[in-house]
């Protein structure tokens, strides 16, 4: 219905949908204001008699006027379309807010008190809501709660029986929403104010714990739980809930109406008592002077306080103004983690979009030099987690956490983000943003700039300019790019090929879209790393794509891609230049730091490489590849005990990480622990799907351990694989070195040189080459590769 007109209301955009209709933002062209239009489901009103009844009752509801109630303006019909006209309110629904989990108690009380104030007003006018739930409560960016749809459940849903096969997604026919219904409603008894009290208790419970009071999915089981079971204690789910708030919630949720609060006013009084601090005790005057002149002394003292407060308004020295005025001082946030944004669309295939928005927000914030932002690979491990916020903040070693949700509906994107002080779980800020998909870069920049402003971090002029990007995107190209990154981030050979396909499609849609070229470069390098693409072909395509990305838009990501490709291509001047430039452009980019470390390690500057890896780990502490690469560097630098310990720590993060097992096996082999080395390398072969890299490493280990028969058997498997897929000549060389076949090893190394094998880039530091280092032919090989002897 976008751009259509209903009477004098021009539809602008869709903003919501539920069992009671689809909601649009519209422009009232008579009064020149934005309104919300709720288009009722087709067939809701059967005839003109039903419309007249509905209009009469809707206009009665329109008399409700309160700061916490969404106002109804009108009801009308046009060409069979029945619609309500309501107050338009910018903000996020409480349901959207709760996707990120429980709210701090202070916010529960603030929002809860406003919800109950709305109920109090409605009940005084004889109106019962009947469908109070988080989805019917909007919270504006300034924290004002607005309760919507008062009385509409009765008008639109006359009530029905619950089917034994219904689930929670099919309860639209009920006069209300099942998880928030009171027991008496389920028994078919009339609803009164106490039914709304029950609904308020269910909403307070969900705000305080992040969960509904009863969570059964099948409707009949849920109804039975509401009728006969007690909810889990809120404090059992969230230890931070105060005993008094728990008492209030459970009283609201009592099965018997007589045992609940008998009015919204009673509930409001208890909530206000919990919000307001105890009144201060009066100070007694101890002598006659105070008794005679006490009132003047009090006046003077008050005047002094006012004067001091006035002097500090502009200064706020040491936070004195905030303390004097009873405000909490803003926390200092120098490090931040953006948790995976929740996908609010009903389509699970849109996970690529929510993941992409998370990565984009991380990338934008990471450009702020004064802020340490945890990289994507670390935060993605918390997707769907129920861990408490202080625990997450401790594990990631951050001061603040951003969490929220994203919804893609047609060409509209809505992001709700909230900022939380990690160690205390204190809510600091929340806001919702909505844009056309064309303007997604502006939306991402707005969110990042607002967060920077809220945590009072100083931006350089260059950072301000970068965050001010408002270039529009071609929506199809952008979505294809996000799908490419979604698959590429899975880091398997199959997903790398899928990602490559999406990046190529994105470039077809928008040949000037720089990120898609960077993604293409990364995909070719990933296929090279998986050893299933000839190096010359992969490197040529990767470097071409990375250079194209840089021509269009100079970013740290594109420089990192070009640096990575240059290392494999033995272009050491370019690798040095590109890796330095990537770190210079974004010192907080963990990948830039990692590939700077890869370059430094390959050229023999192992201690400098270790230092870079440690800096990368500060940004991305849970990254498996950075943790394992550090362990490998430590081992190759001769610090075997430290290297083995670091690789074991990596496997504590993920016992099935292929590369950590591979490098741990090679470290054990350096240490002379052949049994342990073979065990780890067998595990790597299994996890790597029997690929040639691990197979060659295991064959080399068997040969060095004196198990020649096993080594020759695996060498035969490698030759068989080479008939079906590309197997680097370096893999055959490693097996021959282990078997003592020196001449044959040099034959394979010469072929590897002709192939331009990427693994020769590490010939200077790979201990498996130690037996060849004194041979002039190996020295000549290093010279031709461009590495110093």
Secondary structure as GFF3:
##gff-version 3
##sequence-region A 1 789
A	DSSP	beta_strand	5	6	.	.	.	ID=ss1
A	DSSP	beta_strand	9	18	.	.	.	ID=ss2
A	DSSP	beta_strand	21	28	.	.	.	ID=ss3
A	DSSP	beta_strand	33	39	.	.	.	ID=ss4
A	DSSP	alpha_helix	48	61	.	.	.	ID=ss5
A	DSSP	beta_strand	72	78	.	.	.	ID=ss6
A	DSSP	beta_strand	81	87	.	.	.	ID=ss7
A	DSSP	beta_strand	92	93	.	.	.	ID=ss8
A	DSSP	alpha_helix	94	98	.	.	.	ID=ss9
A	DSSP	alpha_helix	105	124	.	.	.	ID=ss10
A	DSSP	three_ten_helix	134	136	.	.	.	ID=ss11
A	DSSP	beta_strand	137	139	.	.	.	ID=ss12
A	DSSP	beta_strand	145	147	.	.	.	ID=ss13
A	DSSP	alpha_helix	152	156	.	.	.	ID=ss14
A	DSSP	three_ten_helix	168	170	.	.	.	ID=ss15
A	DSSP	three_ten_helix	178	180	.	.	.	ID=ss16
A	DSSP	alpha_helix	183	186	.	.	.	ID=ss17
A	DSSP	alpha_helix	193	209	.	.	.	ID=ss18
A	DSSP	alpha_helix	219	228	.	.	.	ID=ss19
A	DSSP	alpha_helix	234	237	.	.	.	ID=ss20
A	DSSP	alpha_helix	243	252	.	.	.	ID=ss21
A	DSSP	three_ten_helix	257	259	.	.	.	ID=ss22
A	DSSP	alpha_helix	264	275	.	.	.	ID=ss23
A	DSSP	alpha_helix	288	313	.	.	.	ID=ss24
A	DSSP	three_ten_helix	317	319	.	.	.	ID=ss25
A	DSSP	alpha_helix	320	324	.	.	.	ID=ss26
A	DSSP	beta_strand	335	338	.	.	.	ID=ss27
A	DSSP	beta_strand	342	343	.	.	.	ID=ss28
A	DSSP	three_ten_helix	348	350	.	.	.	ID=ss29
A	DSSP	alpha_helix	351	366	.	.	.	ID=ss30
A	DSSP	beta_strand	372	373	.	.	.	ID=ss31
A	DSSP	alpha_helix	376	379	.	.	.	ID=ss32
A	DSSP	three_ten_helix	380	382	.	.	.	ID=ss33
A	DSSP	alpha_helix	389	396	.	.	.	ID=ss34
A	DSSP	beta_strand	400	409	.	.	.	ID=ss35
A	DSSP	beta_strand	412	421	.	.	.	ID=ss36
A	DSSP	beta_strand	426	436	.	.	.	ID=ss37
A	DSSP	three_ten_helix	437	439	.	.	.	ID=ss38
A	DSSP	alpha_helix	440	454	.	.	.	ID=ss39
A	DSSP	alpha_helix	461	467	.	.	.	ID=ss40
A	DSSP	alpha_helix	475	488	.	.	.	ID=ss41
A	DSSP	alpha_helix	493	509	.	.	.	ID=ss42
A	DSSP	alpha_helix	514	529	.	.	.	ID=ss43
A	DSSP	alpha_helix	535	552	.	.	.	ID=ss44
A	DSSP	alpha_helix	556	568	.	.	.	ID=ss45
A	DSSP	alpha_helix	572	585	.	.	.	ID=ss46
A	DSSP	alpha_helix	590	602	.	.	.	ID=ss47
A	DSSP	alpha_helix	606	619	.	.	.	ID=ss48
A	DSSP	alpha_helix	624	636	.	.	.	ID=ss49
A	DSSP	alpha_helix	640	653	.	.	.	ID=ss50
A	DSSP	alpha_helix	658	671	.	.	.	ID=ss51
A	DSSP	alpha_helix	674	687	.	.	.	ID=ss52
A	DSSP	alpha_helix	692	704	.	.	.	ID=ss53
A	DSSP	alpha_helix	708	722	.	.	.	ID=ss54
A	DSSP	alpha_helix	729	739	.	.	.	ID=ss55
A	DSSP	alpha_helix	742	755	.	.	.	ID=ss56
A	DSSP	three_ten_helix	758	762	.	.	.	ID=ss57
A	DSSP	three_ten_helix	767	772	.	.	.	ID=ss58
A	DSSP	alpha_helix	776	785	.	.	.	ID=ss59
###
